[in-house]
Amino acid sequence: MRELSKDRAAAVLLIAMGFGIVAFGLSYKIGSLNRMGAGFVPVVLGVLMMLTGVAIGVTAAPAGREAMTNPLPGDGQHGGVEWRGWLCILSGVLAFVLLGQYGGLLPATFASVFISAMGDRNNTIRGAATLGAILTAFCVGVFHYGLHLQLPLFQWG
């Protein structure tokens, strides 16, 4: 394991997890594209996970050569834990849960994306707000109008 780079170790884990998910999914009826069984989605996602692992493993740098050539501020190269990123991402999930229940899909999506985007030290408030607005419009189009999700756009109380 010491001879593996971080990327190759992650690739091995992805392939192993994908294999386990495929094996678990095959214990259920798979069906077809027209009539999917309970095992269809796990098998497809497990295969995609294995393919992602293979792609990461093939493109990974050898062990000891994975150092960044142009490190940026906030890229995790300082050796410490990125508490800001962790806290913002977890707060974004919590904001979605609370605002989804009491505010609706639109404010929950915007707040979740905005708060999570602020976890990146290189991001600005304007950039996070723009990203939040774009993703909110996309999610409203897909989940509210396309899939008719049972979460209202706005909800008070």
Buried (B, 14 or more C-beta within 10 A) or exposed (E): EEEBBEBBBBBBEBBEBBBEBBEEBEEBEBEEEEEEEEBBBBBBBBBEBBEBBBEBBEEBEEBEEEEEEEEEEBEEEEEEEBEEBEEBBEBBEEBBEEBBEEBBBBBBBBBBBBBBBBBBEEBEEEBBBEBBBEBBEEBBEEBBEEEEBEBEBEBEE
